[in-house]
Amino acid sequence: MSTDYDFDVAIIGAGPAGTSAALTLAKGGKEVVLVERGQYPGAKNVSGGALYGPVINELIPNYWEEEGFERFLTTKKISLLSDNKAVTIDINNQNFKEPPYNGVTVTRPKFDRWLAKKAEEAGAMILLDTVVEDFVWEGDQILGIKSGDDIIKSKLTIIAEGSSALLTEKAGLAKFPKPEHYAVALKETYELPSDVIESRYGLEKNEGFSNEMIGYAEGIPGGGFFYTNRDTLSFGLILNLKKLTKKKLKSTDVFEQFKTHPYIQKLIQDAKMIEYSSHTIPEGGFKHISKLYGNGVLVAGEAAGMLLNAGLYIEGMNFALEAGKIAGEAAIEILKMGDFSSNGTKIYENKLKKSFVYKDLKTFKRAAKFLDTDRIFTKYPDLITGLMEKLLINTGKPRKRIVKTAVGYVLKTMNILSLIKDAIGGWRSI
């Protein structure tokens, strides 16, 4: 086997997973190249939202002293929408306003460039505007990457290409999820001055909130999202591809209809839309994670299907950062050991299984199937918003007891067997 290498490790994709791996390797004194197809890190990314947990502080201690994030999150709202009604659960925790913060909002072009700069300062080389088309092969062993006529040879390759998973497939690691395990995410960015954001939404300086929404999307499983940034708003809708196709609906039409809801209109009122984007994302969960390692190769982040949607928890960026960090740590051990076959690269999977990424995906492995139930996105938003209207409306007539009114309305509105089935499914899944 050839030993003439350009780098210790080549990493494909300068998103959170790839850059986290590059930063970890560079800090460990390894020669690493990070290859990105966009003109800058974050140029090809749609995501912009909430980043939770301590992993970013583990990668870059005291990160909040810099300009990588938008606002720290103290509030999470979950809204059920139907017709012209909305019911919102508002969870506010002022304990979350102290660094290192429970969660922050980020915009990916800004965040990805900031993180890539940190990797570059640590010693990683970054190649932009470079599309990796294939690997350098020696038998079934991967020995680097190819971009056109250019070849970069490396002892180890880490794939962090995002949801397309084309190279993950070429490496023989990808599973083949069905259409119901993919969704399309549509996102708009709105411009609004920071002082207006704070006064409108009742926020202190640099404080922010996230808002997930269910219902009012033509019955398509998925949901809306809304995040406050420093002087912009991130707003969008995620729709299950299979159900969208089955109903012969266009995602853009559903999105435009979603924006007509009074609750949504108030959120984005007087804000100027400055960007629109769309993107497919995997949402098959634990059962559809790709194989994580092979001969000379590891895969991390969205390329491996590491996204969690368990209703209350919708997380991906923190999973990517953690998986990339673990991939970098595993790569350092593999380089030291010198075994780049599957027997050696299996170290990565062993390490990942001890992490919150793997354990959370496994804990909520039934969530994807449960959340694929149409009633979750049609019947229940209608039920709850209708029930609250029934309880709060004043007709000038004597009121009945709250419990009697609620039970009567639920039994009249819902099939009791479906209600029991969904209760059991929800208990087992989330």
Residue pairs with C-beta under 8 A, 6 or more apart in sequence:
1 138
1 141
1 143
2 138
2 143
2 153
4 153
5 143
5 144
5 153
5 154
5 155
6 33
6 144
6 152
6 153
6 154
7 31
7 32
7 33
7 125
7 152
7 153
7 154
7 155
8 25
8 30
8 31
8 32
8 154
8 155
8 156
8 331
8 335
9 21
9 25
9 30
9 31
9 32
9 33
9 154
9 155
9 156
9 157
9 158
9 331
9 335
10 32
10 33
10 35
10 144
10 145
10 152
10 154
10 156
10 157
10 158
11 18
11 21
11 22
11 25
11 32
11 33
11 34
11 35
11 157
11 158
11 160
12 18
12 35
12 132
12 145
12 157
12 158
12 159
12 160
12 161
12 167
13 35
13 36
13 37
13 159
13 160
13 161
13 162
13 301
13 303
14 22
14 34
14 35
14 36
14 38
14 41
14 42
14 112
14 116
14 126
14 128
15 41
15 42
15 45
15 108
15 112
15 160
15 162
15 301
15 302
15 320
16 111
16 112
16 115
16 301
16 317
16 320
16 321
16 324
17 160
17 300
17 301
17 302
17 303
17 306
17 320
17 321
17 323
17 324
17 327
18 34
18 36
18 158
18 160
18 300
18 301
18 324
19 34
19 41
19 112
19 115
19 116
19 118
19 119
19 324
20 59
20 115
20 320
20 321
20 322
20 323
20 324
20 325
20 327
20 328
21 158
21 160
21 300
21 324
21 325
21 327
21 328
21 331
22 32
22 34
22 116
22 119
22 124
22 126
22 324
22 328
23 59
23 60
23 115
23 118
23 119
23 122
23 124
23 325
23 328
24 59
24 324
24 325
24 327
24 328
24 329
24 332
25 32
25 124
25 328
25 331
25 332
26 32
26 119
26 122
26 123
26 124
27 122
27 123
28 328
28 329
28 332
29 123
30 331
30 332
30 335
32 123
32 124
32 125
33 124
33 125
33 126
33 127
33 152
33 154
34 116
34 119
34 124
34 125
34 126
34 127
35 126
35 127
35 130
35 132
35 145
35 147
35 152
36 116
36 126
36 127
36 128
36 129
36 130
37 44
37 129
37 130
37 131
37 132
38 44
38 128
38 129
39 128
39 129
40 109
40 112
40 113
40 128
41 109
41 112
41 113
41 115
41 116
41 126
41 128
42 108
42 109
42 110
42 111
42 112
42 113
43 109
44 162
45 108
45 109
45 112
45 162
45 279
46 108
46 185
46 187
46 277
46 278
46 279
47 108
47 185
47 187
47 279
47 316
47 317
48 105
48 106
48 107
48 108
48 187
48 189
48 227
48 229
48 234
49 105
49 106
49 210
49 225
49 227
49 234
49 317
50 73
50 103
50 104
50 105
50 210
50 227
50 314
50 315
50 317
51 69
51 103
51 104
51 105
51 106
51 111
51 317
51 318
51 321
52 73
52 102
52 103
52 315
52 318
53 102
53 103
53 318
53 322
53 356
54 100
55 318
55 321
55 322
55 325
56 63
56 104
56 318
56 321
57 63
57 100
58 325
59 115
59 118
59 321
59 325
60 66
60 68
60 115
60 118
62 99
62 100
63 69
63 100
64 72
64 99
64 100
64 101
64 104
66 114
67 110
67 114
68 106
68 110
68 111
68 114
68 115
69 104
69 105
69 106
69 111
70 104
70 105
70 106
70 107
70 110
70 208
70 228
70 229
70 230
70 232
71 104
71 105
71 203
71 206
71 207
71 208
71 228
71 229
71 230
72 96
72 97
72 99
72 101
72 103
72 104
72 206
72 207
72 208
73 96
73 101
73 102
73 103
73 104
73 105
73 208
73 209
73 210
74 92
74 93
74 94
74 96
74 97
74 207
74 208
74 209
75 90
75 91
75 92
75 93
75 208
75 209
75 210
76 91
76 209
76 210
76 211
76 212
77 88
77 89
77 90
77 91
77 209
77 210
77 211
77 212
78 88
78 89
78 91
78 211
78 212
78 213
78 214
78 312
79 86
79 87
79 88
79 89
79 211
79 212
79 213
79 214
79 263
80 86
80 87
80 88
80 213
80 214
80 215
80 380
80 381
80 384
80 385
81 213
81 214
81 215
81 216
81 224
81 261
81 263
81 264
81 381
81 385
82 215
82 216
82 381
82 382
82 385
82 386
83 216
83 382
83 385
84 261
84 262
85 385
85 386
85 388
85 389
86 261
86 262
86 263
86 385
87 384
87 385
87 388
88 211
88 263
93 102
95 102
96 102
96 103
97 204
97 207
103 210
104 208
105 208
105 210
105 227
105 228
105 229
105 234
106 229
106 317
107 189
107 229
107 232
107 234
116 126
119 126
120 126
130 147
130 150
131 147
131 148
132 145
132 146
132 147
132 161
132 167
133 146
133 147
133 148
134 145
134 146
134 167
134 170
135 142
135 143
135 144
135 145
135 146
135 157
135 167
135 170
135 171
135 297
136 142
136 143
136 144
136 145
136 146
136 151
136 152
136 153
137 143
140 295
141 295
141 296
141 340
141 341
142 157
142 171
142 294
142 295
142 296
142 297
143 153
143 154
143 155
143 296
144 151
144 152
144 153
144 154
144 157
145 151
145 152
145 154
145 157
146 152
155 296
155 335
155 340
156 296
156 297
156 298
156 331
156 334
156 335
156 340
156 345
157 296
157 297
157 298
158 297
158 298
158 299
158 300
158 324
158 327
158 328
158 331
159 167
159 168
159 171
159 173
159 297
159 298
159 299
159 300
159 303
160 299
160 300
160 301
160 302
160 303
160 320
160 324
160 327
161 167
161 168
161 303
162 301
162 302
162 303
163 279
163 280
163 281
163 282
163 302
163 303
164 303
165 174
165 282
165 290
165 303
167 303
168 174
168 290
168 299
168 303
168 304
171 294
171 297
171 299
172 291
172 294
173 290
173 291
173 292
173 293
173 294
173 297
173 299
173 304
174 290
174 291
175 288
175 289
175 290
175 291
175 305
177 282
177 284
177 288
177 305
178 242
179 241
179 242
179 245
180 240
180 241
180 242
180 243
180 372
181 282
181 283
181 284
181 288
181 368
182 240
182 241
182 242
182 280
182 281
182 282
182 283
182 284
183 222
183 238
183 239
183 240
183 241
183 280
183 281
183 283
184 238
184 239
184 241
184 244
184 251
184 278
184 279
184 280
184 281
185 236
185 237
185 238
185 278
185 279
185 280
185 281
186 236
186 237
186 238
186 239
186 251
186 252
186 255
186 276
186 277
186 278
187 234
187 235
187 236
187 276
187 277
187 278
187 279
188 234
188 235
188 236
188 273
188 275
188 276
189 232
189 233
189 234
189 235
189 273
189 274
189 275
189 276
190 232
190 233
190 235
190 268
190 271
190 272
190 273
190 274
191 231
191 232
191 271
191 272
191 273
191 274
192 200
192 231
192 232
192 233
192 270
192 271
192 272
193 231
194 230
194 231
196 270
197 203
197 228
197 231
197 233
198 204
198 205
198 207
201 209
201 228
203 209
203 228
206 230
208 227
208 228
208 229
209 227
209 228
210 225
210 226
210 227
210 228
211 224
211 225
211 226
211 227
211 267
212 223
212 224
212 225
212 226
212 314
213 223
213 224
213 225
213 226
213 263
213 264
214 223
214 224
214 376
214 377
214 380
214 381
215 377
215 378
215 380
215 381
215 382
215 385
216 257
216 258
216 261
216 381
217 223
217 224
217 237
217 239
217 254
217 257
217 258
217 377
218 247
218 249
218 254
218 257
219 243
219 247
219 374
219 377
219 378
220 239
220 240
220 243
220 244
220 247
220 249
220 254
220 377
221 239
221 240
221 243
221 371
221 372
221 373
221 374
221 376
221 377
222 237
222 238
222 239
222 240
222 377
223 237
223 238
223 377
224 235
224 236
224 237
224 238
224 258
224 264
225 234
225 235
225 236
225 237
225 238
225 314
226 233
226 234
226 235
226 267
227 233
227 234
227 235
232 274
233 267
233 268
233 271
235 264
235 267
235 268
236 255
237 251
237 254
237 255
237 258
238 281
239 251
239 254
240 283
240 372
241 280
243 374
244 251
244 254
251 278
258 264
259 265
259 268
281 302
281 307
281 316
282 288
282 302
282 305
282 307
283 307
283 309
283 368
284 305
284 368
285 305
285 307
285 308
285 309
285 361
285 364
285 365
285 367
285 368
286 361
286 362
286 364
286 365
287 365
287 368
288 305
289 304
289 305
289 306
289 361
290 299
290 303
290 304
290 305
291 299
292 298
292 299
292 300
292 304
292 348
292 349
292 352
293 299
293 342
293 345
293 346
293 348
293 349
294 342
294 345
295 340
295 341
295 342
295 345
296 340
296 341
296 345
297 345
298 327
298 330
298 331
298 345
298 348
300 306
300 320
300 323
300 324
300 326
300 327
301 319
301 320
301 323
301 324
302 316
302 320
304 323
306 316
306 319
306 320
306 323
306 357
306 361
307 315
307 316
307 319
308 314
308 315
308 316
308 319
308 360
308 361
308 364
308 367
309 367
309 368
309 371
310 364
310 367
310 371
310 429
310 430
311 367
311 371
311 430
312 430
313 360
313 364
315 360
319 357
319 360
319 361
322 355
322 356
322 357
323 352
323 355
323 357
326 348
326 351
326 352
326 355
326 357
327 348
329 351
330 345
330 347
330 348
330 351
330 352
331 348
333 347
334 340
334 344
334 345
334 347
334 348
337 344
337 347
338 344
352 358
353 359
364 429
364 430
366 425
366 428
366 429
367 429
367 430
369 429
370 376
370 425
370 426
370 428
370 429
370 430
371 429
373 422
373 425
375 418
375 422
376 422
379 413
379 414
379 418
380 422
382 413
383 410
383 413
383 414
386 409
386 413
387 406
387 409
387 410
387 413
390 405
390 409
391 402
391 405
391 406
399 405
410 419
